[in-house]
Amino acid sequence: MATKKNIAIVLVILLLGLLAWVMFRSSDITVVVNGQRLVGPAKFAAEGWGVLVTIVSFFCAAILLVFVFAGSGLIALGVLVIGALLAAWFAFPFLLPVLIPLFLVWIFVAAVHGRGNSGA
């Protein structure tokens, strides 16, 4: 768990560094108001909108990637479970007649338990 925390801290520092680099580099955009170019703090504030759009875009991409990676993780887990089930089936084929009645008992107990505990 500590590794995930360290990676998260490094990614936040990287994102802040990228944000600082974008904010302090000069751009080729010229903002003209009443025939005068914006300079100084006004130029910095006008270019800040681009940074704001960039931050919102990064957060949208991050949220999308969270869902993509969570979905692919569930698919990988499902494939792993099915693979383990097939491996157990090929390794112990004589256990199948024992597992079928056990599965039926498990379904029955789950159904009875689910009906009596619907509020919790």
N, CA, C and O of each residue as an XYZ file, in Angstrom:
480
protein
N       0.824     -1.190      0.000
C       0.000      0.000      0.000
C       0.869      1.254      0.000
O       0.492      2.279     -0.568
N       2.021      1.167      0.633
C       2.907      2.322      0.681
C       3.435      2.665     -0.708
O       3.706      3.828     -1.009
N       3.578      1.648     -1.550
C       4.063      1.900     -2.896
C       3.050      2.724     -3.686
O       3.435      3.634     -4.420
N       1.771      2.419     -3.546
C       0.744      3.194     -4.236
C       0.746      4.636     -3.755
O       0.568      5.564     -4.544
N       0.948      4.817     -2.468
C       0.973      6.174     -1.911
C       2.171      6.943     -2.464
O       2.052      8.120     -2.803
N       3.325      6.281     -2.554
C       4.514      6.936     -3.098
C       4.323      7.284     -4.569
O       4.717      8.363     -5.011
N       3.720      6.373     -5.325
C       3.476      6.651     -6.738
C       2.511      7.822     -6.882
O       2.700      8.675     -7.749
N       1.478      7.872     -6.040
C       0.513      8.976     -6.097
C       1.197     10.305     -5.785
O       0.929     11.311     -6.442
N       2.071     10.313     -4.793
C       2.784     11.546     -4.437
C       3.679     11.996     -5.582
O       3.730     13.182     -5.906
N       4.381     11.055     -6.191
C       5.260     11.393     -7.320
C       4.445     11.939     -8.482
O       4.858     12.907     -9.121
N       3.283     11.333     -8.771
C       2.451     11.813     -9.873
C       1.892     13.204     -9.606
O       1.788     14.016    -10.525
N       1.529     13.489     -8.354
C       1.037     14.834     -8.018
C       2.148     15.860     -8.186
O       1.916     16.944     -8.722
N       3.345     15.530     -7.735
C       4.479     16.450     -7.886
C       4.792     16.668     -9.361
O       5.096     17.788     -9.770
N       4.719     15.606    -10.166
C       4.951     15.717    -11.602
C       3.903     16.611    -12.248
O       4.230     17.447    -13.090
N       2.634     16.436    -11.852
C       1.561     17.256    -12.408
C       1.735     18.722    -12.019
O       1.517     19.608    -12.845
N       2.123     18.986    -10.780
C       2.360     20.377    -10.363
C       3.542     20.983    -11.109
O       3.515     22.159    -11.472
N       4.580     20.181    -11.337
C       5.721     20.660    -12.116
C       5.334     20.974    -13.545
O       5.766     21.984    -14.101
N       4.519     20.115    -14.145
C       4.042     20.376    -15.504
C       3.186     21.630    -15.543
O       3.290     22.433    -16.471
N       2.349     21.794    -14.547
C       1.507     22.989    -14.472
C       2.351     24.257    -14.344
O       2.073     25.256    -15.007
N       3.377     24.222    -13.497
C       4.259     25.383    -13.345
C       4.999     25.677    -14.646
O       5.174     26.836    -15.021
N       5.431     24.619    -15.333
C       6.157     24.819    -16.589
C       5.250     25.467    -17.636
O       5.683     26.359    -18.365
N       3.997     25.021    -17.712
C       3.057     25.584    -18.676
C       2.749     27.033    -18.333
O       2.639     27.873    -19.226
N       2.609     27.332    -17.052
C       2.243     28.700    -16.660
C       3.373     29.699    -16.886
O       3.116     30.860    -17.204
N       4.616     29.262    -16.726
C       5.715     30.218    -16.791
C       6.420     30.261    -18.139
O       7.311     31.089    -18.332
N       6.056     29.411    -19.059
C       6.691     29.507    -20.371
C       5.959     30.550    -21.185
O       4.770     30.792    -20.977
N       6.672     31.167    -22.112
C       6.024     32.186    -22.933
C       5.295     31.502    -24.079
O       5.786     30.529    -24.651
N       4.143     32.013    -24.399
C       3.365     31.440    -25.488
C       3.384     32.378    -26.678
O       3.788     33.537    -26.577
N       2.942     31.855    -27.800
C       2.894     32.664    -29.018
C       1.569     33.398    -29.163
O       1.318     34.043    -30.180
N       0.735     33.299    -28.157
C      -0.570     33.940    -28.222
C      -0.429     35.401    -27.812
O       0.205     35.721    -26.807
N      -1.023     36.268    -28.598
C      -1.041     37.684    -28.272
C      -2.482     38.108    -28.049
O      -3.334     37.926    -28.919
N      -2.748     38.668    -26.893
C      -4.080     39.157    -26.576
C      -4.060     40.666    -26.741
O      -3.256     41.362    -26.121
N      -4.969     41.171    -27.600
C      -5.027     42.598    -27.893
C      -6.348     43.141    -27.379
O      -7.419     42.635    -27.713
N      -6.252     44.200    -26.545
C      -7.439     44.873    -26.007
C      -7.322     46.353    -26.349
O      -6.362     47.012    -25.951
N      -8.297     46.872    -27.087
C      -8.311     48.276    -27.503
C      -7.039     48.646    -28.257
O      -6.512     49.747    -28.094
N      -6.557     47.743    -29.066
C      -5.379     48.023    -29.883
C      -4.064     47.889    -29.136
O      -3.012     48.078    -29.747
N      -4.067     47.575    -27.860
C      -2.838     47.432    -27.074
C      -2.645     45.961    -26.697
O      -3.593     45.270    -26.324
N      -1.395     45.499    -26.802
C      -1.096     44.133    -26.368
C      -1.114     44.064    -24.847
O      -0.693     44.996    -24.162
N      -1.597     42.967    -24.346
C      -1.576     42.759    -22.898
C      -0.160     42.367    -22.481
O       0.485     41.527    -23.108
N       0.300     42.998    -21.407
C       1.616     42.675    -20.857
C       1.492     42.586    -19.346
O       0.533     43.092    -18.764
N       2.457     41.947    -18.719
C       2.511     41.872    -17.261
C       1.452     40.953    -16.687
O       1.145     39.905    -17.256
N       0.889     41.359    -15.540
C      -0.087     40.501    -14.861
C      -1.352     40.261    -15.678
O      -1.966     39.201    -15.555
N      -1.753     41.218    -16.506
C      -2.955     41.040    -17.321
C      -2.744     39.909    -18.332
O      -3.642     39.105    -18.583
N      -1.531     39.865    -18.908
C      -1.223     38.791    -19.853
C      -1.221     37.449    -19.120
O      -1.727     36.451    -19.633
N      -0.651     37.437    -17.921
C      -0.611     36.207    -17.126
C      -2.023     35.730    -16.791
O      -2.294     34.530    -16.833
N      -2.924     36.655    -16.458
C      -4.309     36.296    -16.136
C      -5.047     35.809    -17.379
O      -5.838     34.869    -17.293
N      -4.805     36.428    -18.528
C      -5.478     36.021    -19.760
C      -5.008     34.635    -20.194
O      -5.803     33.832    -20.684
N      -3.727     34.357    -20.016
C      -3.213     33.034    -20.376
C      -3.598     31.986    -19.348
O      -3.494     30.789    -19.618
N      -4.040     32.414    -18.173
C      -4.462     31.469    -17.143
C      -5.675     30.651    -17.546
O      -5.878     29.546    -17.042
N      -6.492     31.194    -18.463
C      -7.654     30.433    -18.918
C      -7.219     29.166    -19.638
O      -7.861     28.125    -19.500
N      -6.151     29.242    -20.393
C      -5.629     28.047    -21.059
C      -5.177     27.002    -20.049
O      -5.385     25.804    -20.241
N      -4.559     27.468    -18.976
C      -4.124     26.554    -17.922
C      -5.329     25.927    -17.243
O      -5.310     24.740    -16.919
N      -6.372     26.707    -17.026
C      -7.590     26.185    -16.410
C      -8.230     25.106    -17.286
O      -8.668     24.072    -16.782
N      -8.281     25.347    -18.579
C      -8.830     24.356    -19.501
C      -7.964     23.094    -19.494
O      -8.483     21.980    -19.555
N      -6.657     23.272    -19.422
C      -5.745     22.126    -19.375
C      -5.965     21.305    -18.113
O      -5.984     20.076    -18.173
N      -6.131     21.961    -16.979
C      -6.350     21.248    -15.715
C      -7.657     20.462    -15.771
O      -7.702     19.300    -15.367
N      -8.708     21.087    -16.265
C      -9.995     20.392    -16.373
C      -9.872     19.201    -17.320
O     -10.434     18.139    -17.051
N      -9.153     19.362    -18.410
C      -8.956     18.255    -19.358
C      -8.187     17.112    -18.710
O      -8.533     15.946    -18.905
N      -7.147     17.430    -17.942
C      -6.377     16.392    -17.249
C      -7.256     15.629    -16.259
O      -7.175     14.402    -16.186
N      -8.086     16.329    -15.504
C      -8.951     15.655    -14.545
C      -9.985     14.778    -15.252
O     -10.284     13.679    -14.785
N     -10.530     15.251    -16.368
C     -11.481     14.431    -17.130
C     -10.801     13.168    -17.652
O     -11.374     12.081    -17.590
N      -9.581     13.313    -18.165
C      -8.848     12.147    -18.655
C      -8.526     11.187    -17.512
O      -8.583      9.970    -17.689
N      -8.189     11.723    -16.350
C      -7.880     10.869    -15.202
C      -9.104     10.084    -14.750
O      -8.997      8.900    -14.430
N     -10.265     10.731    -14.722
C     -11.492     10.038    -14.334
C     -11.824      8.947    -15.346
O     -12.221      7.847    -14.963
N     -11.665      9.244    -16.632
C     -11.912      8.244    -17.663
C     -10.967      7.054    -17.504
O     -11.394      5.906    -17.628
N      -9.698      7.318    -17.234
C      -8.733      6.229    -17.082
C      -9.012      5.389    -15.847
O      -8.750      4.186    -15.852
N      -9.538      5.994    -14.790
C      -9.898      5.213    -13.599
C     -10.950      4.174    -13.964
O     -10.845      3.015    -13.565
N     -11.963      4.587    -14.723
C     -13.005      3.637    -15.112
C     -12.486      2.599    -16.097
O     -12.876      1.434    -16.029
N     -11.612      3.007    -17.013
C     -11.060      2.054    -17.984
C     -10.223      1.008    -17.271
O     -10.365     -0.186    -17.536
N      -9.342      1.447    -16.359
C      -8.479      0.498    -15.665
C      -9.271     -0.386    -14.709
O      -8.935     -1.558    -14.534
N     -10.316      0.156    -14.089
C     -11.141     -0.668    -13.206
C     -11.868     -1.730    -14.017
O     -11.958     -2.880    -13.587
N     -12.388     -1.364    -15.184
C     -13.069     -2.328    -16.043
C     -12.129     -3.404    -16.541
O     -12.485     -4.583    -16.544
N     -10.932     -3.020    -16.963
C      -9.979     -4.021    -17.450
C      -9.501     -4.900    -16.300
O      -9.185     -6.070    -16.512
N      -9.443     -4.359    -15.093
C      -9.080     -5.179    -13.929
C     -10.135     -6.220    -13.627
O      -9.809     -7.356    -13.284
N     -11.409     -5.841    -13.753
C     -12.488     -6.810    -13.539
C     -12.481     -7.897    -14.607
O     -12.730     -9.066    -14.312
N     -12.200     -7.511    -15.837
C     -12.118     -8.509    -16.907
C     -10.954     -9.453    -16.653
O     -11.090    -10.665    -16.822
N      -9.816     -8.910    -16.251
C      -8.652     -9.762    -15.957
C      -8.952    -10.708    -14.792
O      -8.559    -11.874    -14.822
N      -9.641    -10.212    -13.777
C     -10.001    -11.062    -12.639
C     -10.956    -12.172    -13.064
O     -10.803    -13.316    -12.638
N     -11.934    -11.846    -13.895
C     -12.857    -12.856    -14.404
C     -12.151    -13.920    -15.224
O     -12.444    -15.107    -15.081
N     -11.224    -13.512    -16.081
C     -10.453    -14.478    -16.874
C      -9.614    -15.361    -15.961
O      -9.491    -16.563    -16.197
N      -9.037    -14.770    -14.922
C      -8.230    -15.540    -13.970
C      -9.078    -16.573    -13.235
O      -8.648    -17.712    -13.051
N     -10.276    -16.184    -12.816
C     -11.160    -17.116    -12.110
C     -11.598    -18.250    -13.030
O     -11.590    -19.413    -12.626
N     -11.976    -17.928    -14.248
C     -12.385    -18.972    -15.197
C     -11.217    -19.896    -15.512
O     -11.391    -21.111    -15.607
N     -10.030    -19.328    -15.675
C      -8.841    -20.159    -15.918
C      -8.549    -21.084    -14.748
O      -8.210    -22.250    -14.950
N      -8.675    -20.580    -13.537
C      -8.436    -21.420    -12.355
C      -9.498    -22.511    -12.249
O      -9.191    -23.640    -11.866
N     -10.732    -22.185    -12.583
C     -11.803    -23.185    -12.563
C     -11.536    -24.287    -13.587
O     -11.698    -25.470    -13.286
N     -11.131    -23.903    -14.781
C     -10.807    -24.904    -15.803
C      -9.596    -25.743    -15.400
O      -9.574    -26.953    -15.627
N      -8.597    -25.107    -14.806
C      -7.418    -25.857    -14.361
C      -7.789    -26.859    -13.268
O      -7.311    -27.994    -13.269
N      -8.640    -26.435    -12.340
C      -9.075    -27.360    -11.283
C      -9.918    -28.484    -11.864
O      -9.837    -29.624    -11.408
N     -10.729    -28.166    -12.872
C     -11.559    -29.186    -13.494
C     -10.702    -30.233    -14.214
O     -10.979    -31.429    -14.128
N      -9.654    -29.778    -14.927
C      -8.773    -30.710    -15.624
C      -7.882    -31.483    -14.655
O      -7.549    -32.643    -14.897
N      -7.498    -30.829    -13.549
C      -6.613    -31.503    -12.594
C      -7.360    -32.525    -11.745
O      -6.804    -33.570    -11.407
N      -8.614    -32.236    -11.398
C      -9.382    -33.126    -10.514
C     -10.746    -33.433    -11.124
O     -11.757    -32.990    -10.579
N     -10.818    -34.167    -12.226
C     -12.115    -34.424    -12.856
C     -13.008    -35.330    -12.008
O     -14.229    -35.310    -12.163
N     -12.422    -36.111    -11.128
C     -13.221    -37.009    -10.295
C     -13.989    -36.260     -9.208
O     -14.890    -36.832     -8.594
N     -13.651    -34.984     -8.954
C     -14.367    -34.205     -7.940
C     -15.659    -33.583     -8.464
O     -16.452    -33.067     -7.676
N     -15.885    -33.621     -9.767
C     -17.076    -33.006    -10.325
C     -18.374    -33.603     -9.763
O     -19.287    -32.837     -9.457
N     -18.505    -34.937     -9.610
C     -19.741    -35.457     -9.008
C     -19.945    -35.015     -7.562
O     -21.079    -35.007     -7.083
N     -18.877    -34.647     -6.857
C     -19.011    -34.152     -5.486
C     -19.359    -32.668     -5.487
O     -20.116    -32.205     -4.633
N     -18.812    -31.927     -6.438
C     -19.011    -30.487     -6.455
C     -20.405    -30.077     -6.919
O     -20.904    -29.035     -6.494
N     -21.043    -30.860     -7.774
C     -22.380    -30.495     -8.255
C     -23.396    -30.477     -7.107
O     -24.108    -29.483     -6.966
N     -23.502    -31.537     -6.272
C     -24.437    -31.433     -5.137
C     -24.042    -30.343     -4.140
O     -24.904    -29.700     -3.542
N     -22.744    -30.140     -3.967
C     -22.292    -29.075     -3.067
C     -22.726    -27.708     -3.591
O     -23.125    -26.842     -2.813
N     -22.650    -27.516     -4.898
C     -23.089    -26.276     -5.517
C     -24.591    -26.074     -5.326
O     -25.034    -24.959     -5.049
N     -25.379    -27.145     -5.471
C     -26.825    -27.039     -5.274
C     -27.174    -26.686     -3.832
O     -28.078    -25.886     -3.591
N     -26.463    -27.278     -2.871
C     -26.685    -26.937     -1.461
C     -26.311    -25.477     -1.212
O     -27.009    -24.774     -0.482
N     -25.223    -25.022     -1.810
C     -24.782    -23.634     -1.649
C     -25.829    -22.667     -2.190
O     -26.123    -21.656     -1.552
N     -26.395    -22.966     -3.361
C     -27.444    -22.122     -3.947
C     -28.675    -22.100     -3.040
O     -29.266    -21.041     -2.827
N     -29.070    -23.264     -2.502
C     -30.228    -23.333     -1.618
C     -30.010    -22.498     -0.357
O     -30.895    -21.741      0.043
N     -28.851    -22.627      0.266
C     -28.554    -21.864      1.481
C     -28.507    -20.369      1.182
O     -28.979    -19.564      1.985
N     -27.941    -19.987      0.031
C     -27.893    -18.571     -0.344
C     -29.298    -18.022     -0.562
O     -29.580    -16.883     -0.189
N     -30.183    -18.819     -1.163
C     -31.553    -18.364     -1.407
C     -32.311    -18.201     -0.083
O     -33.027    -17.219      0.107
N     -32.150    -19.163      0.827
C     -32.842    -19.074      2.112
C     -32.294    -17.919      2.933
O     -33.059    -17.186      3.561
N     -31.000    -17.753      2.934
C     -30.378    -16.669      3.698
C     -30.767    -15.310      3.121
O     -30.964    -14.350      3.867
N     -30.877    -15.228      1.810
C     -31.236    -13.962      1.154
C     -32.662    -13.535      1.448
O     -32.935    -12.340      1.567
N     -33.579    -14.491      1.567
C     -34.974    -14.147      1.859
C     -35.158    -13.668      3.286
O     -35.916    -12.727      3.525
N     -34.490    -14.287      4.226
C     -34.670    -13.923      5.633
C     -33.923    -12.663      6.028
O     -34.215    -12.082      7.073
N     -32.968    -12.224      5.222
C     -32.104    -11.111      5.591
C     -32.234     -9.976      4.584
O     -31.244     -9.320      4.260
N     -33.445     -9.737      4.085
C     -33.618     -8.739      3.029
C     -33.422     -7.311      3.501
O     -33.081     -6.445      2.695
N     -33.626     -7.039      4.776
C     -33.479     -5.676      5.305
C     -32.048     -5.257      5.539
O     -31.751     -4.062      5.548
N     -31.147     -6.214      5.731
C     -29.778     -5.855      6.085
C     -28.862     -6.037      4.964
O     -27.666     -5.778      5.096
